[in-house]
Amino acid sequence: MRIDFHASPAPTIGVEWELALVDRRSRDLRNDASHLFARARPRLPHPERLHKELLKNTVEIVTGICGTVGEAMDDLRVTMRPTMAAADDLDLDLYGGGTHPFASWTGQQLSEGHRYEELINRTQWWGRQMLIWGLHVHVGLPAQERVMPILSALLNHYPHLLALSSSSPIWAGVDTGYASNRALMFQQLPTAGLPFQFQTWSEYEAFAADQVTTGVIDDLSEIRWDVRPAAHLGTIENRVCDGVSTFEDLSGLVALMQCLVVDLDTRLAAGEELPTMPPWHVQENKWRAARYGLDAIVILDAQSQERLITDDLTDLLARLEPTAARLGCSDELASVAEIPARGASYQRQRAVAERTGGDLVAVVDSVVRELRESLDS
């Protein structure tokens, strides 16, 4: 099976930001995406950048092809402002968490479309449980033969991205004890979760052929890995992160993902062999980040050395600063250090719950308010 990677000559950025729709009074989810589309799209300069998703309680805001992190943030704001105004008309708010703290999956409606129907028909109970929202970031790569080595090396930094973005600690009214319950929920779907660490593009093509032949997938988009190639776009798509509730967190995470890909690509092109870890270390790191968030002690390398993730993050940001300067995102990358300082979203949500005696409506209020206040910051 031949898969052509349509290489990108520049390290362009594309962002896909999933957001839930919550009722302004009850703070429960509402299945009103179609009504929001009807009101919002006529107000948008690019209506195609407001997408539907699996469930009618969800919308996705996407960018065009952007050259810098700043351009991507401006692009998102152009879509977000009219969308939020349309939501106001419907007594809806946009919610940027990885999960909703008390909504029930039984009341959620499936979006129209054969692809969605087939997913639920196949996955049944697990598919219906997918009340989860995430952030996907594409970064352009210039050469097909470098995609798989970079993808494998990116997995060393999986826990950093997950811990920084974790925003799903509460599920069905219960604090799960995890920073990211979303990460562990999503991997229950077939073809979701951690990618295989292939060395060559031909290995990936052989894998995809097996998946099609055996009926696991009908289309490459159904390979739902946490990090995957997007051959038709010429990008690596990073899908590690939980839903995000502020532009400050968003810009920092996008900068970090762009810098990581460009740094690895630059090193590989210069002849360096990129560091990787055995799959069992990668899997353990995912679990540790999902469980402990920014308090995780993560495995650093194939020699099984370990370190507190926030200490390692400090050194990582310093190492990536020259890359950020070259890409014009130094300020955004530097802002990543502020996430542990002010608390990641899962920590902020727990603080609200503790302060209000477990009031989960107040938790939703806080996440909604963060997004609204950050829009024009």
Long-range contacts (C-beta under 8 A, 24 or more apart in sequence): 1-205, 1-206, 1-208, 1-209, 1-212, 2-205, 3-201, 3-204, 3-205, 3-208, 3-220, 3-231, 4-144, 4-231, 5-141, 5-144, 5-147, 5-201, 5-229, 5-231, 5-234, 6-231, 6-232, 6-233, 6-234, 7-140, 7-141, 7-142, 7-143, 7-144, 7-234, 8-140, 8-141, 8-142, 8-233, 8-234, 8-235, 9-140, 9-142, 10-67, 10-140, 10-142, 11-139, 11-140, 11-141, 11-258, 11-261, 11-262, 11-265, 11-327, 12-65, 12-66, 12-67, 12-138, 12-139, 12-140, 12-235, 13-63, 13-65, 13-66, 13-67, 13-68, 13-69, 13-71, 13-72, 13-137, 13-138, 13-139, 13-140, 13-254, 13-258, 14-62, 14-63, 14-64, 14-65, 14-66, 14-72, 14-137, 14-138, 14-233, 14-235, 15-62, 15-63, 15-66, 15-72, 15-75, 15-76, 15-135, 15-136, 15-137, 15-138, 15-250, 15-254, 16-51, 16-60, 16-61, 16-62, 16-135, 16-136, 16-137, 16-138, 17-60, 17-61, 17-62, 17-76, 17-96, 17-135, 17-136, 17-244, 17-250, 18-53, 18-58, 18-59, 18-60, 18-133, 18-134, 18-135, 18-136, 18-243, 19-58, 19-59, 19-60, 19-61, 19-94, 19-95, 19-96, 19-133, 19-243, 19-371, 20-57, 20-58, 20-94, 20-95, 20-96, 20-97, 20-100, 20-133, 20-243, 21-57, 21-58, 21-59, 21-87, 21-92, 21-93, 21-94, 21-95, 22-92, 22-93, 22-94, 22-95, 22-100, 22-364, 22-368, 23-91, 23-92, 23-93, 24-91, 24-92, 24-93, 25-91, 26-361, 27-360, 27-361, 27-364, 27-365, 27-368, 28-100, 28-102, 28-103, 28-107, 29-57, 29-100, 29-103, 29-107, 29-108, 29-131, 30-57, 30-92, 31-55, 31-56, 31-57, 31-107, 31-108, 31-109, 32-56, 32-57, 32-90, 32-92, 33-57, 33-58, 33-59, 33-111, 35-90, 36-83, 36-86, 36-87, 36-90, 36-92, 39-86, 39-89, 39-90, 40-82, 40-83, 40-85, 40-86, 40-87, 43-82, 43-85, 43-86, 44-78, 44-79, 44-82, 44-83, 45-78, 46-78, 46-79, 49-75, 49-79, 50-79, 50-83, 52-111, 52-113, 53-111, 54-110, 54-111, 54-116, 54-119, 54-130, 55-108, 55-109, 55-110, 55-111, 55-130, 55-131, 56-108, 56-109, 56-110, 56-111, 57-103, 57-108, 57-109, 57-131, 58-133, 59-83, 59-94, 68-327, 68-328, 68-329, 69-251, 69-254, 69-255, 69-258, 69-327, 69-328, 69-329, 69-332, 70-251, 70-328, 70-329, 70-332, 72-254, 73-247, 73-250, 73-251, 73-254, 76-247, 76-250, 77-247, 77-375, 80-375, 81-375, 84-372, 84-375, 93-368, 93-372, 94-368, 94-371, 95-133, 95-243, 95-245, 95-364, 95-367, 95-368, 95-371, 96-133, 96-167, 96-243, 96-244, 96-245, 96-246, 96-367, 96-370, 96-371, 97-133, 97-167, 97-168, 97-242, 97-243, 97-245, 97-345, 97-349, 97-367, 98-132, 98-133, 98-134, 98-165, 98-166, 98-167, 98-168, 98-180, 98-181, 98-182, 98-183, 98-242, 98-243, 98-345, 99-131, 99-132, 99-133, 99-167, 99-168, 99-170, 99-171, 99-181, 99-182, 99-185, 99-243, 100-131, 100-364, 101-170, 101-171, 101-173, 101-349, 101-353, 101-360, 101-363, 101-364, 102-170, 102-172, 102-173, 102-360, 103-131, 104-172, 105-129, 105-130, 105-131, 119-189, 122-190, 123-189, 123-190, 126-188, 126-189, 127-189, 129-185, 129-188, 130-185, 130-186, 130-189, 132-168, 132-182, 132-185, 132-186, 132-243, 133-182, 133-242, 133-243, 134-182, 134-186, 134-239, 134-241, 134-242, 134-243, 135-165, 135-241, 135-242, 135-243, 135-244, 135-250, 135-253, 136-237, 136-238, 136-239, 136-241, 137-237, 137-238, 137-241, 137-253, 137-254, 137-257, 137-258, 138-230, 138-233, 138-235, 138-236, 138-237, 138-238, 139-235, 139-236, 139-238, 139-257, 139-258, 139-261, 139-262, 140-233, 140-234, 140-235, 141-234, 141-235, 141-236, 141-261, 141-265, 142-265, 143-269, 144-201, 145-200, 145-201, 146-265, 146-268, 146-269, 147-201, 147-204, 147-229, 147-236, 148-198, 148-199, 148-200, 148-201, 148-203, 148-204, 148-229, 149-199, 149-264, 149-268, 149-274, 150-236, 150-261, 150-264, 150-265, 150-268, 150-274, 151-195, 151-197, 151-198, 151-227, 151-228, 151-229, 151-236, 152-197, 152-198, 152-199, 152-274, 152-276, 153-264, 153-274, 153-275, 153-276, 154-227, 154-236, 154-238, 154-260, 154-261, 154-264, 155-194, 155-195, 155-197, 155-227, 155-276, 155-277, 155-282, 156-275, 156-276, 156-277, 156-282, 156-300, 156-301, 157-260, 157-316, 158-194, 158-226, 158-227, 158-240, 158-282, 158-285, 158-286, 158-289, 159-285, 159-286, 159-288, 159-289, 159-296, 159-298, 159-309, 160-256, 160-289, 160-298, 160-309, 160-312, 160-313, 160-316, 161-238, 161-240, 161-241, 161-253, 161-256, 161-257, 162-240, 162-241, 162-242, 162-286, 162-289, 162-290, 163-289, 163-292, 163-293, 163-294, 163-296, 163-309, 163-344, 164-241, 164-249, 164-252, 164-253, 164-256, 164-294, 164-313, 164-336, 164-339, 164-340, 164-344, 165-240, 165-241, 165-242, 165-243, 165-244, 165-249, 165-253, 165-344, 165-345, 166-242, 166-289, 166-290, 166-293, 166-294, 166-344, 166-345, 166-346, 167-242, 167-243, 167-244, 167-245, 167-344, 167-345, 167-346, 167-349, 167-367, 168-242, 168-243, 168-346, 169-346, 169-349, 169-350, 170-349, 170-350, 170-353, 170-360, 170-363, 173-360, 175-350, 175-353, 177-291, 178-290, 178-291, 179-289, 179-290, 179-291, 179-292, 179-293, 179-294, 179-344, 179-346, 179-347, 180-242, 180-289, 180-290, 180-293, 180-346, 181-290, 182-242, 182-243, 183-226, 183-240, 183-242, 183-286, 183-289, 183-290, 184-287, 184-290, 186-224, 187-226, 189-224, 190-216, 191-216, 191-217, 191-222, 191-223, 191-224, 191-225, 192-224, 192-225, 192-226, 193-224, 193-225, 193-226, 194-225, 194-226, 194-279, 194-282, 194-283, 194-286, 195-225, 195-226, 195-227, 195-228, 197-276, 197-279, 197-282, 204-229, 226-286, 236-261, 242-345, 242-346, 244-345, 245-345, 245-367, 245-370, 245-371, 245-374, 246-370, 246-371, 246-373, 246-374, 247-374, 247-375, 247-377, 248-335, 248-338, 248-374, 248-377, 249-339, 249-345, 251-332, 251-335, 252-332, 252-333, 252-335, 252-336, 252-338, 252-339, 253-336, 254-332, 255-324, 255-327, 255-329, 255-332, 255-333, 255-335, 255-336, 256-317, 256-320, 256-333, 256-336, 258-327, 258-329, 259-320, 259-323, 259-324, 259-327, 259-329, 259-333, 260-320, 262-323, 262-326, 262-327, 263-319, 263-320, 263-323, 266-323, 275-301, 275-302, 276-302, 277-301, 277-302, 278-302, 293-344, 293-346, 293-347, 294-339, 294-340, 294-344, 294-347, 310-340, 313-337, 313-340
